[in-house]
């Protein structure tokens, strides 16, 4: 009697309860080998390829491209082929596994004909151990003890990161015709963009054979697997965003249908984090205008805002801090890592500008440019989306004067800069037109006093008032 295995969606290292299907790399009836690419899944920050946990025939897949799969529920079902390589019992797969479910009697093992792979704990009781803050798109969420790393794998004989594959599909580039310049023959984002610009690798121009063969090579060189697809229709390709950004699923604003749409990816996580912040923080906002009339030519506004935050954090450390509302403890940081809000069509990202207090204006601009590029290409590491000590939102580049920005725990403060304007300012002997920047400072009143917040804002105003 053949043995079947149900593969549950593992925790992909995001600490989120679900993920979105980007593209199936197989279809029911295909034969797949152990660790060969099974599916591309989108989480709140990136696209990762999930490998097959077994060798055998694909019996069932959970949904189509764009569907949301809950962590711990069925992702795929296989008929195991005992003549093909299989993972040894108890061998580490890189995912966090729960014990097999008990029968009604509570003691017996699963039936020999069906085995279920649990990739995440099924009940909150199994998750009580304290975990490190993993960081997400707009804040801090908890993650499991095991993290899956995004790696370049070979599909169709071409090695590339999942984000690079998605970019190639968006630009209409055939990866098999791209000249790969990365280490070990890996196609990079620059390779894809170069091919798109010169038109040397347009998709759809190469003949497609009756049989498709995909080879998967792990980065450690531990296994090589080949998947042979039948001559029937190929797996359906995902329709990509029309926003011009490398979004993996269609954002809600692409088409206006008047009907409810399921939030996915970044926006889905943003909704959760904002609700969590609303429930946990006691926010209070102070506003004032920074007079920048004395600025010398060439001052960069974002760099000056970053410098002002660093100066204020040094003068009033209480706002450059983390607060634990459950334990009623706070951590004052000697360094300043600023979370820079980056708005995209896909949702809000907050990468961390590390050691901002050690950077000059040029260093700030280069670091922010690098972070923005990584956000737009969805290649930013998870480590860059967590651990900041205070946040900055420069929403004034679009519109608006003052705001009540959201403080995301464990941080206790966020600074928001509105649209710069000119206003009439009284001076000795008359009036002058001065340029000002509207500032809003929201802080968690559980962690710091109104006086501390006001002194912090005063220190920012003083630094911004300097010519250079």
RADAMO-V954298 format. One record per residue. N is the residue number from 1. PSI is psi in degrees with one decimal (NA if undefined). BURIAL is b if it has 24 or more other ideal C-beta (glycine too) atoms within 12 Angstrom, else e. Layout:
# RADAMO-V954298
N,PSI,BURIAL ; N,PSI,BURIAL
This chain:
# RADAMO-V954298
1,132.4,e ; 2,149.6,e ; 3,134.2,b ; 4,156.3,b ; 5,131.5,b ; 6,121.6,b ; 7,120.3,b ; 8,144.7,b ; 9,120.3,b ; 10,165.2,b ; 11,114.7,b ; 12,17.5,b ; 13,8.2,b ; 14,-17.9,b ; 15,21.8,b ; 16,154.7,b ; 17,-4.6,b ; 18,173.4,b ; 19,161.5,b ; 20,135.6,b ; 21,125.2,b ; 22,-53.4,b ; 23,128.5,b ; 24,135.8,b ; 25,0.4,b ; 26,175.0,b ; 27,163.0,b ; 28,133.4,e ; 29,-20.1,e ; 30,154.3,b ; 31,132.4,b ; 32,146.6,b ; 33,160.8,b ; 34,130.1,b ; 35,5.5,b ; 36,150.5,b ; 37,129.3,b ; 38,-48.8,b ; 39,148.6,b ; 40,129.3,b ; 41,138.7,b ; 42,128.6,b ; 43,-164.2,b ; 44,-20.1,b ; 45,-24.3,b ; 46,172.6,b ; 47,128.3,b ; 48,149.0,b ; 49,127.0,b ; 50,125.8,b ; 51,160.7,b ; 52,135.9,b ; 53,-8.9,b ; 54,173.0,b ; 55,132.3,b ; 56,-160.7,b ; 57,135.6,b ; 58,120.6,b ; 59,-39.3,b ; 60,142.1,e ; 61,148.4,b ; 62,87.1,b ; 63,-177.4,b ; 64,177.9,e ; 65,133.4,b ; 66,-14.5,b ; 67,149.8,b ; 68,131.6,b ; 69,128.1,b ; 70,135.0,b ; 71,130.1,b ; 72,-3.7,b ; 73,170.3,b ; 74,129.6,b ; 75,-40.5,b ; 76,158.6,b ; 77,136.5,b ; 78,153.1,b ; 79,111.7,b ; 80,134.0,b ; 81,106.8,e ; 82,-15.7,e ; 83,-7.5,e ; 84,162.6,b ; 85,137.1,e ; 86,157.0,b ; 87,136.0,b ; 88,146.3,e ; 89,127.1,e ; 90,-2.7,e ; 91,139.2,e ; 92,130.2,e ; 93,-5.2,b ; 94,-3.5,b ; 95,163.1,b ; 96,122.9,b ; 97,142.5,b ; 98,162.6,b ; 99,155.9,e ; 100,145.9,e ; 101,143.7,b ; 102,154.8,e ; 103,-175.5,e ; 104,-30.4,e ; 105,-17.0,e ; 106,-1.7,e ; 107,-22.1,e ; 108,157.7,e ; 109,169.8,e ; 110,156.3,e ; 111,150.9,e ; 112,-20.2,e ; 113,-19.8,e ; 114,128.4,e ; 115,134.8,b ; 116,128.8,b ; 117,113.0,b ; 118,118.0,b ; 119,0.0,b ; 120,152.0,b ; 121,139.7,b ; 122,-22.8,e ; 123,155.2,e ; 124,-27.0,e ; 125,-30.7,e ; 126,-5.1,e ; 127,18.6,e ; 128,-24.8,e ; 129,137.5,e ; 130,134.7,e ; 131,159.1,e ; 132,152.4,e ; 133,120.0,b ; 134,-26.5,b ; 135,142.3,b ; 136,-155.5,b ; 137,-50.6,b ; 138,15.4,b ; 139,-155.0,b ; 140,126.8,b ; 141,160.4,b ; 142,147.8,b ; 143,167.9,b ; 144,175.8,b ; 145,-18.0,e ; 146,137.4,b ; 147,133.2,b ; 148,127.3,b ; 149,142.8,e ; 150,127.3,b ; 151,156.9,b ; 152,122.5,b ; 153,161.4,b ; 154,124.0,b ; 155,128.4,b ; 156,23.8,b ; 157,4.0,b ; 158,127.7,b ; 159,128.4,b ; 160,154.3,b ; 161,153.0,b ; 162,-39.0,b ; 163,-34.2,b ; 164,-39.4,b ; 165,-42.1,b ; 166,-40.3,b ; 167,-39.3,b ; 168,-41.8,b ; 169,-40.2,b ; 170,-37.4,b ; 171,-0.8,b ; 172,37.8,e ; 173,132.7,b ; 174,109.0,b ; 175,-29.7,b ; 176,-15.1,b ; 177,6.2,b ; 178,137.2,b ; 179,108.1,e ; 180,128.7,b ; 181,-2.0,e ; 182,170.4,e ; 183,139.4,e ; 184,28.7,e ; 185,22.6,e ; 186,130.6,b ; 187,129.9,b ; 188,171.9,b ; 189,-39.5,b ; 190,-37.2,e ; 191,-43.5,b ; 192,-45.4,b ; 193,-36.5,b ; 194,-41.2,e ; 195,-36.0,b ; 196,-36.7,b ; 197,-39.8,e ; 198,-3.0,e ; 199,21.4,e ; 200,-8.2,e ; 201,49.1,b ; 202,136.5,e ; 203,148.9,b ; 204,-5.7,e ; 205,-18.2,e ; 206,145.9,e ; 207,145.3,e ; 208,123.9,e ; 209,170.1,e ; 210,-23.5,e ; 211,132.7,e ; 212,132.5,b ; 213,128.0,e ; 214,129.7,b ; 215,132.6,b ; 216,123.5,b ; 217,122.7,b ; 218,155.1,b ; 219,-27.5,e ; 220,-4.8,e ; 221,21.7,e ; 222,-29.8,e ; 223,148.6,b ; 224,127.2,e ; 225,150.3,b ; 226,135.0,b ; 227,128.6,b ; 228,118.6,e ; 229,145.6,b ; 230,172.6,e ; 231,-4.7,e ; 232,-176.4,e ; 233,147.9,e ; 234,160.3,e ; 235,141.9,b ; 236,132.7,e ; 237,146.4,e ; 238,137.8,b ; 239,123.9,e ; 240,166.5,b ; 241,147.0,b ; 242,10.2,e ; 243,-10.8,e ; 244,-1.6,e ; 245,157.2,b ; 246,55.0,b ; 247,142.4,b ; 248,-23.9,b ; 249,159.5,b ; 250,120.1,b ; 251,157.1,b ; 252,-28.4,b ; 253,3.0,e ; 254,-42.4,e ; 255,145.6,e ; 256,105.3,e ; 257,-13.3,e ; 258,5.2,e ; 259,150.4,e ; 260,139.9,e ; 261,142.1,e ; 262,126.6,e ; 263,140.5,b ; 264,160.7,b ; 265,-124.0,b ; 266,-45.5,b ; 267,-34.4,b ; 268,-44.5,b ; 269,-37.6,b ; 270,-41.1,b ; 271,-41.5,b ; 272,-45.6,b ; 273,-40.7,b ; 274,-40.8,b ; 275,-39.0,e ; 276,-42.1,b ; 277,-40.9,b ; 278,-34.8,e ; 279,-22.7,e ; 280,-19.4,b ; 281,145.8,b ; 282,90.3,e ; 283,142.9,b ; 284,139.7,b ; 285,133.5,b ; 286,144.3,b ; 287,151.6,b ; 288,171.3,b ; 289,131.8,b ; 290,119.8,b ; 291,114.5,b ; 292,26.3,b ; 293,-29.5,b ; 294,-4.0,e ; 295,135.5,b ; 296,159.7,e ; 297,139.3,e ; 298,-0.9,e ; 299,133.6,b ; 300,122.5,b ; 301,-45.3,b ; 302,-41.7,b ; 303,-38.5,b ; 304,-36.8,b ; 305,-42.3,b ; 306,-44.3,b ; 307,-39.4,b ; 308,-39.4,b ; 309,-42.2,b ; 310,-40.7,b ; 311,-41.4,b ; 312,-36.5,b ; 313,-33.7,b ; 314,-37.9,b ; 315,-35.9,b ; 316,84.9,b ; 317,-16.6,b ; 318,-24.4,b ; 319,-13.2,b ; 320,68.3,b ; 321,167.8,b ; 322,148.6,b ; 323,132.1,b ; 324,104.9,e ; 325,-25.1,e ; 326,-45.4,e ; 327,-8.5,e ; 328,52.8,e ; 329,152.7,e ; 330,153.5,b ; 331,115.7,e ; 332,127.5,e ; 333,133.8,b ; 334,-19.5,e ; 335,165.8,b ; 336,109.3,b ; 337,114.3,b ; 338,125.8,b ; 339,115.5,b ; 340,113.2,b ; 341,125.7,b ; 342,114.9,b ; 343,130.6,e ; 344,167.6,b ; 345,-24.5,b ; 346,-19.1,b ; 347,-170.7,b ; 348,128.7,b ; 349,147.3,b ; 350,81.4,b ; 351,157.8,b ; 352,127.9,b ; 353,99.2,b ; 354,141.9,b ; 355,48.2,e ; 356,-28.8,b ; 357,-9.3,b ; 358,-2.3,e ; 359,144.4,b ; 360,-177.8,e ; 361,-41.6,e ; 362,-41.3,e ; 363,-38.8,e ; 364,-47.9,b ; 365,-41.9,b ; 366,-41.7,e ; 367,-42.3,b ; 368,-39.0,b ; 369,-40.7,e ; 370,-45.1,b ; 371,-41.6,b ; 372,-41.2,b ; 373,-42.6,e ; 374,-36.0,b ; 375,-46.0,b ; 376,-31.9,b ; 377,-0.6,b ; 378,36.1,b ; 379,9.7,b ; 380,133.0,b ; 381,153.0,b ; 382,-32.8,b ; 383,-23.1,e ; 384,-6.5,b ; 385,17.6,b ; 386,165.3,b ; 387,5.4,b ; 388,154.7,b ; 389,-16.2,b ; 390,158.3,b ; 391,158.2,b ; 392,129.4,b ; 393,115.9,b ; 394,61.4,b ; 395,-17.5,b ; 396,-13.7,b ; 397,-16.2,e ; 398,-59.7,e ; 399,166.1,e ; 400,148.5,e ; 401,-61.7,e ; 402,159.4,b ; 403,171.9,b ; 404,74.2,e ; 405,155.2,b ; 406,127.8,b ; 407,121.1,b ; 408,118.6,b ; 409,147.8,b ; 410,2.7,b ; 411,158.7,b ; 412,-2.2,b ; 413,152.8,b ; 414,136.9,b ; 415,136.3,b ; 416,134.0,b ; 417,126.0,b ; 418,-171.4,b ; 419,125.3,b ; 420,146.7,b ; 421,169.4,e ; 422,140.8,e ; 423,155.7,e ; 424,124.8,e ; 425,126.7,e ; 426,134.0,e ; 427,170.6,e ; 428,121.6,e ; 429,3.2,e ; 430,-145.1,e ; 431,150.5,e ; 432,156.2,e ; 433,114.3,e ; 434,145.2,e ; 435,135.4,b ; 436,155.5,b ; 437,118.6,b ; 438,129.7,b ; 439,141.1,b ; 440,130.4,b ; 441,111.4,b ; 442,134.3,b ; 443,155.9,b ; 444,110.1,b ; 445,-9.8,b ; 446,-29.4,b ; 447,-22.7,b ; 448,158.8,b ; 449,165.0,e ; 450,-34.7,e ; 451,-42.4,e ; 452,-43.1,b ; 453,-41.8,b ; 454,-38.9,b ; 455,-35.8,b ; 456,-46.0,b ; 457,-37.7,b ; 458,-40.4,b ; 459,-36.6,b ; 460,-44.3,b ; 461,-40.5,b ; 462,-43.0,e ; 463,-40.4,b ; 464,-20.7,b ; 465,-10.1,b ; 466,149.8,e ; 467,-39.4,e ; 468,NA,e
